[in-house]
Amino acid sequence: MDRVTVQYFVRFRGNKVLLQIQLMTPKTNGLDRALYEYLLTVSLREPPILTQLRQETMQQPMSRMQIAPEQGQLMALLVQLLGAKKTLEVGVFTGYSALAIALALPPDGKVVACEVNEEYAKIARRYWQQAGVANQIELHLAPALETLDRLLAIGHANTFDFAFIDADKRNYDLYYERSLQLVRVGGLIAIDNVLWSGRVADPNVQDNRTQRMRSLNQKLHQDTRISLSLLAIADGLTLAIKNS
């Protein structure tokens, strides 16, 4: 996370007062501010609608859950490389990643999205509508495991081209196992926050969520059902291709 200073004027007792607020914006870990800004300058091609959504999300109390823009662009590129038409998202938040992926899909492509928070979903729907992709995003407002199990029960196993997991860490392993059943052979699963702000590498950190993330990382490393690579982008992104 990096700090961005936002300035604006308000009226207080008839006087104009300048307020400065520092907001946290997600970015790739380990890069200093100058190098990160250079990376964005020569790489990021963020559509204005995504920029607007990201800026609004920064005002949310839980804005740290927002993915970094360079990560969204990478996932959109991967979806294009796959020729994906059917994608899955576990954890929507305010809809940035779903929108980035939907914009990269062909007109007949679809994002099946899982979210439990109605307030976040309202923001997401508003931007999806403005971007003209609302008809390509099928939002399920329910616990993600219920939605994933329902998809399996009605015959969606081995039909998704791409899945993105970015939800509560307690159920990450369960989300991975369901996604592995839902994604086709040769399909791609992207798992967010696998570096967990560096806490996974700190033996002094032993909280439950960190230990769960460590366990999943170790499991993925040994899992012969997939080919994988952990990328040090944003907060760590594991890419796993489902093997035959």
Protein Blocks (a to p, Z undefined) as FASTA:
>chain_A
ZZddddddddeehiacdddddddddddehiafklmmmmmmmmpccdfklmmmmmmmmmpm
klmmpccfklmmmmmmmmmmnopabdcdehjknommmmmmmmmpcfkbccddddfbfklm
mmmmmmmmmnopmmmpccddddfklmmmmmmmnopgokafbdcddddfklmmmmmmmmmm
mpcghiacddehklnnolmmmmkbccfklmmmmmmmmmmmmmmkbccdddfehjbpaddd
ddZZ
